């Protein structure tokens, strides 16, 4: 696994949620176009996200989404230590 793979995987959900700046997003997109290991993982996660979103019957309040994102970022930061 390369440094580019590590960066792409670290930013997986930020990328899929379009929460990265355009430069970072373009770097990851370029990596995914060339990486046979990361590309399928991102494709799977993207499809999974779409299915989950389609299956939800109700809107989730923004406050809940923000709390979940914060918790995921904190957990990811802890995992990197």
Residue, then its C-alpha position, 0 to 999 in steps of 0.5 A: x500500500x502506497x502513501x497515496x493509498x493511505x491518503x485516499x483511504x483516510x479520506x474515503x468518506x470525506x471524498x464520498x460526501x464531497x467534503x474535501x476541497x477541490x485539490x484534495x478531491x482531484x488528487x484522490x480521483x486521480x489516484x482512484x483512476x490508476x489504483x486497482x486496489x483502492x478503486x474497487x473499495x471506493x466503488x463499493x463504499x459509494x454504492x453502499x452509501x447510495x443503497x443506504x440513502x435510498x432505503x431510509x424512510x425519513x430524513x435524518x436531522x442535520x444535527x444527528x448527521x453532524x454528531x455522527x461525522x464528528x464521532x467518526x472523525x474522532x475515532x479515525x484520529x484515535x486509530x491513527x495514534 
